Amino acid sequence: MPIQFDLAKYLNPIFVETGTYKGHGIAAALASGFTKIYSIEVSQEFYEHSVQRFKSEIDQGTVEIILGDSLSCLTEVIQTIDRPITFWLDAHETLGYQGKKSCPLYEELDAIANHPIKNHTILIDDLRLLSQKGWGESVVKDDIIEKLKQINHNYSLSYENGKIENDVLVAFTDTSLAVGADLK
């Protein structure tokens, strides 16, 4: 599903997405002005679709789409990046496609926590599905917030609208960045 808000509010030099699907996140990142975009996709079908869709941006070096599981690929993708990243975490089971876990969100946050930069902007999509039967069953919002605060105890948290109202959790360090609803 396309990003429903102005992603440019969270602009950093680099955009890293887990869960490419049909490339809506890449398109939003390009429109927002990110200088380098990485997207990790576990499904061969969605990967090939997005590689075709963004062929010219890939050829220009602006976009890199990685076929693989974010459990193993995210650390590798970010390990050499030495600037703040805007993360769009959206990897989960979709239409029967999944990696080793149906929702690798905790492990993705651990990979970010192990990165030397601690002032990344982190956007987590599909909050409505947390603690629900299916892929989000074992993922709890309070645990996510705790992991975010372990990355940077100065993170401010807010929501943005996604498929439903307040469906995206945003962790950021500059209070001027977020204009979404304050986290309560």
DOTOR-331275 format. One record per residue (C-alpha): residue number from 0; residue in one letter; x, y, z. Coordinates in steps of 0.2 Angstrom, whole numbers. Layout:
BEGIN
<NUM,A,<X,Y,Z>>
...
END
This chain:
BEGIN
<0,M,<0,0,0>>
<1,P,<7,17,-4>>
<2,I,<13,28,10>>
<3,Q,<-1,40,15>>
<4,F,<9,54,22>>
<5,D,<23,66,17>>
<6,L,<38,55,19>>
<7,A,<49,71,16>>
<8,K,<46,76,34>>
<9,Y,<58,62,39>>
<10,L,<71,65,26>>
<11,N,<89,59,29>>
<12,P,<102,55,16>>
<13,I,<98,37,15>>
<14,F,<81,27,15>>
<15,V,<81,9,19>>
<16,E,<65,-2,17>>
<17,T,<61,-19,22>>
<18,G,<47,-27,12>>
<19,T,<47,-19,-5>>
<20,Y,<31,-27,-11>>
<21,K,<26,-18,-27>>
<22,G,<38,-3,-24>>
<23,H,<27,10,-16>>
<24,G,<40,14,-3>>
<25,I,<53,16,-16>>
<26,A,<42,28,-26>>
<27,A,<38,38,-10>>
<28,A,<56,39,-6>>
<29,L,<61,45,-23>>
<30,A,<47,58,-23>>
<31,S,<53,64,-6>>
<32,G,<71,67,-11>>
<33,F,<81,53,-3>>
<34,T,<98,52,-12>>
<35,K,<101,33,-10>>
<36,I,<87,20,-7>>
<37,Y,<89,2,-2>>
<38,S,<75,-10,-2>>
<39,I,<75,-28,4>>
<40,E,<62,-40,-3>>
<41,V,<61,-59,1>>
<42,S,<49,-63,-14>>
<43,Q,<57,-66,-31>>
<44,E,<40,-61,-39>>
<45,F,<39,-44,-30>>
<46,Y,<58,-41,-32>>
<47,E,<57,-44,-51>>
<48,H,<42,-32,-52>>
<49,S,<51,-19,-43>>
<50,V,<68,-21,-52>>
<51,Q,<58,-18,-68>>
<52,R,<48,-4,-61>>
<53,F,<64,6,-55>>
<54,K,<76,0,-69>>
<55,S,<82,18,-73>>
<56,E,<84,23,-55>>
<57,I,<94,6,-52>>
<58,D,<105,10,-67>>
<59,Q,<108,28,-60>>
<60,G,<113,20,-44>>
<61,T,<100,29,-34>>
<62,V,<90,13,-30>>
<63,E,<96,-4,-24>>
<64,I,<84,-18,-22>>
<65,I,<91,-33,-13>>
<66,L,<83,-50,-15>>
<67,G,<83,-59,2>>
<68,D,<77,-60,20>>
<69,S,<79,-44,31>>
<70,L,<85,-56,45>>
<71,S,<101,-59,36>>
<72,C,<102,-44,24>>
<73,L,<98,-29,34>>
<74,T,<114,-29,44>>
<75,E,<124,-31,28>>
<76,V,<115,-17,20>>
<77,I,<118,-4,33>>
<78,Q,<135,-9,40>>
<79,T,<145,3,29>>
<80,I,<132,17,30>>
<81,D,<140,32,40>>
<82,R,<125,44,39>>
<83,P,<108,44,47>>
<84,I,<95,33,39>>
<85,T,<76,34,37>>
<86,F,<70,16,40>>
<87,W,<53,10,34>>
<88,L,<51,-7,42>>
<89,D,<37,-16,33>>
<90,A,<44,-34,31>>
<91,H,<31,-47,36>>
<92,E,<21,-62,28>>
<93,T,<12,-56,12>>
<94,L,<2,-67,1>>
<95,G,<11,-82,7>>
<96,Y,<28,-75,5>>
<97,Q,<39,-74,20>>
<98,G,<57,-76,26>>
<99,K,<63,-87,41>>
<100,K,<50,-77,52>>
<101,S,<33,-71,47>>
<102,C,<37,-54,56>>
<103,P,<56,-51,59>>
<104,L,<53,-33,67>>
<105,Y,<62,-37,83>>
<106,E,<77,-43,74>>
<107,E,<77,-28,62>>
<108,L,<77,-17,77>>
<109,D,<91,-27,84>>
<110,A,<101,-24,68>>
<111,I,<98,-5,69>>
<112,A,<103,-5,88>>
<113,N,<119,-13,83>>
<114,H,<123,1,70>>
<115,P,<135,14,77>>
<116,I,<123,29,73>>
<117,K,<109,31,85>>
<118,N,<99,45,78>>
<119,H,<91,36,63>>
<120,T,<72,39,60>>
<121,I,<62,23,61>>
<122,L,<45,21,54>>
<123,I,<36,5,58>>
<124,D,<21,1,47>>
<125,D,<5,-10,50>>
<126,L,<3,-7,69>>
<127,R,<-15,-13,67>>
<128,L,<-8,-30,65>>
<129,L,<2,-32,80>>
<130,S,<-3,-45,93>>
<131,Q,<-16,-51,80>>
<132,K,<-18,-69,75>>
<133,G,<-6,-72,60>>
<134,W,<11,-64,57>>
<135,G,<9,-51,71>>
<136,E,<4,-62,85>>
<137,S,<21,-63,94>>
<138,V,<24,-44,91>>
<139,V,<19,-32,105>>
<140,K,<19,-13,104>>
<141,D,<26,-11,121>>
<142,D,<41,-22,117>>
<143,I,<44,-12,101>>
<144,I,<44,4,111>>
<145,E,<56,-3,123>>
<146,K,<67,-8,109>>
<147,L,<66,9,101>>
<148,K,<71,17,118>>
<149,Q,<86,5,119>>
<150,I,<92,11,103>>
<151,N,<90,30,108>>
<152,H,<82,34,125>>
<153,N,<79,52,118>>
<154,Y,<68,46,104>>
<155,S,<52,55,102>>
<156,L,<37,44,96>>
<157,S,<22,49,86>>
<158,Y,<10,41,74>>
<159,E,<6,43,56>>
<160,N,<-9,37,46>>
<161,G,<-7,21,36>>
<162,K,<-20,9,30>>
<163,I,<-30,15,45>>
<164,E,<-27,30,57>>
<165,N,<-11,30,67>>
<166,D,<-5,14,58>>
<167,V,<13,19,57>>
<168,L,<24,22,73>>
<169,V,<38,35,70>>
<170,A,<54,36,81>>
<171,F,<64,52,78>>
<172,T,<76,63,87>>
<173,D,<72,80,81>>
<174,T,<55,86,87>>
<175,S,<53,97,72>>
<176,L,<52,82,61>>
<177,A,<36,75,67>>
<178,V,<19,83,64>>
<179,G,<9,67,66>>
<180,A,<-1,63,81>>
<181,D,<9,63,97>>
<182,L,<11,46,105>>
<183,K,<0,43,120>>
END
